[in-house]
């Protein structure tokens, strides 16, 4: 019997609300590090109020790199079910620092052993939403093959597809290939987790392609498990130190392709709260003595997706 239930789903959102509200205090102030510190601290405090035996499998880095929410850290009261936890207390630190769009606070929870324990390295990813009987996307397909497969499955032309890509120099060839296929390319400055969620729910985006963070990949897969969709990914290593880190975490095949259920299996909960306005979620709003948050929760076990607003008493966050 699954240890994941509706109570845990509600508590997951409490964590992302805490992270979002704390980070919002630094919106537009140009201080990435302080915004991230506040979000991490707030989420960790919320996690430690939960009756779980939680282990951070995707976090802020290894223990010697992060004082809180580091990979392997135990959180919760130490009572209750054993839970794998992936966190990104503030995705889009530079977005928040400059007052941009699509900064979020996110978390995924699953039964022990269900989430890939991935190092904080780069990951090549392709992701789509929708329910298909066959795997239609793959990193070993050409860009043209992937686009044709998606267009055929959706019953549209390649020229109708919107592909979201991080605006980075490393993607110059990919962007050129996409435009050569006559696809529409939407470039984003940051926040590939939010972009994959948008693709998974088919919100103005059909496909995500490109290289981003591995932690965001695991969190995105957790969301895709509920909404339907596909993902194919591969870890990328810049040096021997990153390879050694991966091997210490139990990854033996450094060239392995990870599909959706390799990244997040079993019963999974995903939750996110908007910090700044985005394509799916509104950001934190302040009104008199009220703080308003907009959140999404997803539960693969039920297939439920909830998007909702919460009004918090401001005095509870002073």
C-alpha positions in Angstrom: 0.0 0.0 0.0 1.3 3.4 -0.9 2.6 5.7 1.9 1.6 8.8 -0.3 -1.7 10.3 0.7 -3.8 13.4 0.4 -2.3 14.7 3.7 1.2 14.6 2.3 0.0 16.3 -0.9 -1.4 19.2 1.2 1.8 19.4 3.3 4.0 19.5 0.1 2.2 22.7 -0.9 2.8 24.2 2.5 6.5 23.8 1.9 6.5 25.5 -1.5 4.3 28.3 -0.2 6.8 28.9 2.6 9.7 28.9 0.1 7.9 31.3 -2.3 6.8 33.8 0.4 10.3 33.9 1.9 12.0 34.4 -1.5 9.5 37.1 -2.6 10.9 39.4 0.0 14.0 39.8 -2.3 12.0 40.2 -5.6 13.8 42.8 -7.8 16.6 43.5 -5.3 19.3 41.9 -7.3 20.6 39.5 -4.6 20.3 36.0 -5.9 22.1 34.4 -3.0 20.0 36.0 -0.2 16.8 35.1 -2.0 17.9 31.5 -2.3 19.0 31.4 1.3 15.7 32.6 2.5 13.8 30.1 0.4 15.9 27.2 1.5 15.6 28.1 5.2 11.9 28.5 5.0 11.3 25.2 3.2 13.6 23.3 5.5 11.7 24.6 8.6 8.5 23.5 7.0 9.8 20.1 6.1 11.0 19.5 9.7 7.4 20.0 11.0 6.2 17.0 9.0 5.8 13.6 10.5 8.0 11.8 8.0 11.4 10.1 7.7 12.5 12.2 4.8 15.7 12.1 2.8 16.8 14.8 0.4 17.8 13.1 -2.8 17.8 16.2 -5.0 18.8 19.4 -3.1 21.2 22.3 -2.9 24.3 20.2 -3.5 26.5 17.9 -1.5 26.9 18.4 2.3 30.2 20.2 1.9 28.6 22.6 -0.6 25.3 23.4 1.2 24.5 24.0 4.9 20.8 23.0 4.4 18.8 20.8 2.2 21.9 19.0 1.0 21.7 15.7 -0.7 21.4 12.9 1.9 20.1 15.2 4.6 17.4 13.8 6.9 14.3 16.0 7.3 11.0 15.6 9.2 10.2 14.5 12.7 11.7 11.1 12.2 8.3 9.5 12.6 6.0 8.3 9.8 6.7 7.0 6.3 10.1 7.0 4.6 10.0 9.5 1.9 12.4 10.6 -1.0 12.3 14.4 -1.4 13.5 16.5 -4.3 13.6 20.2 -3.8 14.2 23.4 -5.6 13.2 26.1 -3.1 13.8 28.8 -5.6 14.0 28.0 -9.3 15.0 31.1 -11.2 17.1 33.1 -8.8 18.2 35.5 -11.5 14.6 35.8 -12.6 13.5 36.8 -9.1 16.5 39.2 -8.7 15.4 41.1 -11.8 11.7 40.9 -11.3 11.2 38.5 -14.3 8.6 35.8 -15.0 8.3 32.2 -14.1 10.3 32.0 -10.8 8.8 29.2 -8.7 9.4 27.2 -5.5 9.0 23.4 -6.1 9.1 20.0 -4.4 8.5 16.4 -5.2 7.9 13.6 -2.7 7.8 9.8 -3.3 8.2 6.5 -1.6 11.8 5.7 -0.6 13.8 4.6 -3.6 11.5 6.2 -6.2 13.4 9.3 -7.3 16.7 9.3 -9.1 19.5 10.4 -6.8 21.1 12.6 -9.4 24.2 14.8 -8.9 24.0 18.5 -9.6 25.3 18.4 -13.1 24.0 19.2 -16.5 21.3 17.1 -18.2 20.3 17.0 -21.8 16.5 16.7 -22.0 13.6 16.5 -24.3 10.0 16.5 -22.9 6.4 16.6 -24.1 3.0 16.4 -22.6 0.0 14.2 -23.7 -0.8 10.5 -23.5 0.8 8.4 -26.2 1.0 4.6 -26.4 4.6 4.6 -27.8 7.7 6.5 -26.9 7.8 9.1 -29.7 10.8 11.3 -28.5 14.3 10.2 -27.9 17.7 12.0 -27.5 19.1 9.6 -30.2 16.6 10.8 -32.7 17.5 13.8 -34.8 15.8 17.1 -34.1 13.8 16.7 -37.3 12.7 13.1 -36.3 11.6 14.2 -32.9 9.6 17.2 -34.3 7.9 15.0 -37.0 7.0 12.4 -34.4 5.4 15.0 -32.1 3.6 16.7 -35.0 2.2 13.4 -36.2 1.0 12.4 -32.7 -0.6 15.8 -32.2 -2.2 15.8 -35.7 -0.5 19.1 -36.7 2.3 20.4 -38.8 5.9 20.9 -37.5 5.4 24.6 -38.3 2.7 24.7 -35.6 4.9 23.3 -32.8 6.3 25.7 -30.2 9.6 24.5 -28.8 11.0 26.1 -25.6 14.8 26.3 -25.3 17.0 28.1 -22.7 18.7 31.0 -24.4 22.3 29.9 -24.0 25.3 29.8 -26.4 25.4 26.1 -26.0 22.1 25.9 -27.8 23.0 27.8 -30.9 23.1 24.7 -33.1 19.9 23.3 -31.6 18.1 26.6 -32.2 19.3 26.7 -35.8 18.2 23.1 -36.4 14.7 23.9 -35.0 14.3 26.9 -37.2 15.5 25.0 -40.2 12.6 22.6 -39.5 10.3 25.6 -39.5 9.3 25.0 -35.8 8.5 28.0 -33.6 11.2 28.6 -31.0 10.5 30.2 -27.6 13.7 31.3 -25.9 13.7 31.7 -22.1 16.4 33.2 -19.9 16.0 30.8 -17.0 13.6 28.4 -15.3 13.6 25.2 -17.4 11.6 23.4 -14.7 8.7 25.8 -15.2 9.1 25.4 -19.0 8.8 21.6 -18.8 5.7 21.9 -16.6 4.2 24.2 -19.2 5.0 21.7 -21.9 3.6 18.8 -19.9 0.3 20.7 -19.5 0.5 22.0 -23.1 0.3 25.6 -21.9 1.5 27.6 -25.0 4.4 25.1 -25.4 4.5 21.7 -27.2 8.1 20.5 -26.6 11.1 21.3 -24.3 14.5 20.7 -25.7 18.0 21.4 -24.5 20.6 21.2 -21.7 19.7 22.3 -18.2 20.2 21.1 -14.6 19.8 17.4 -13.6 17.9 18.3 -10.4 15.3 20.2 -12.4 15.0 17.1 -14.7 14.0 14.9 -11.8 11.5 17.4 -10.5 10.0 17.9 -14.0 9.7 14.1 -14.4 7.7 14.0 -11.1 5.2 16.5 -12.6 5.0 14.6 -15.9 4.1 11.4 -14.1 0.7 13.0 -13.3 -0.1 15.1 -16.3 0.9 12.5 -18.9 3.8 13.0 -21.2 7.2 11.7 -22.1 10.8 12.6 -21.2 14.2 11.4 -22.3 17.4 12.6 -20.7 21.1 12.0 -20.3 23.5 13.3 -17.7 26.4 15.5 -19.0 29.7 15.8 -17.3 32.1 18.7 -17.8 35.1 17.1 -15.9 36.4 14.1 -14.0 35.2 15.5 -10.7 31.6 15.5 -11.9 32.0 11.9 -13.1 33.5 10.9 -9.7 30.6 12.6 -7.9 28.0 10.7 -10.0 29.8 7.4 -9.3 29.9 8.1 -5.6 26.1 8.5 -5.8 25.7 5.0 -7.4 25.6 5.9 -11.1 27.6 3.3 -12.9 26.6 4.0 -16.6 27.6 7.6 -17.2 26.1 7.5 -20.8 22.7 6.0 -19.7 19.5 7.5 -21.2 16.9 8.1 -18.5 13.2 7.9 -19.4 10.3 9.2 -17.4 10.0 6.2 -15.0 13.8 6.0 -14.6 13.7 9.5 -13.1 10.5 9.2 -11.0 8.7 6.0 -10.4 6.0 4.7 -8.1 3.5 7.1 -6.4 4.8 10.6 -6.7 3.6 14.1 -5.5 4.7 17.3 -7.1 3.9 20.8 -5.9 5.0 24.3 -6.9 4.1 27.8 -5.9 4.7 30.9 -8.0 7.1 33.4 -6.7 6.7 35.8 -9.7 4.0 35.6 -12.4 4.5 32.9 -15.0 2.8 30.9 -17.7 0.9 28.7 -15.3 1.1 30.2 -11.8 0.7 33.8 -10.6 3.4 35.1 -8.3 3.1 36.1 -4.6 0.9 39.1 -4.0 0.8 41.4 -1.0 -2.5 43.1 0.0 -2.9 44.9 3.3 -2.4 42.1 5.9 -2.8 39.3 3.4 -0.3 37.3 1.4 -1.8 35.6 -1.7 -0.1 32.6 -3.3 -0.9 30.6 -6.3 0.1 26.9 -6.3 -0.2 23.7 -8.2 -0.2 20.2 -6.8 -0.1 16.9 -8.7 -0.5 13.3 -7.5 0.4 10.5 -9.9 -1.6 8.0 -7.7 -4.9 9.8 -8.3 -4.1 11.7 -11.5 -5.4 14.8 -9.9 -4.0 18.2 -10.8 -5.0 21.2 -8.6 -4.3 24.9 -9.2 -5.5 27.1 -6.4 -5.1 30.3 -4.5 -4.3 30.6 -0.8 -4.7 33.7 1.3 -2.3 33.8 4.3 -2.4 36.0 7.3 0.7 38.2 6.9 1.4 38.1 10.6 2.2 34.4 10.3 5.3 35.2 8.2 6.8 38.0 10.1 
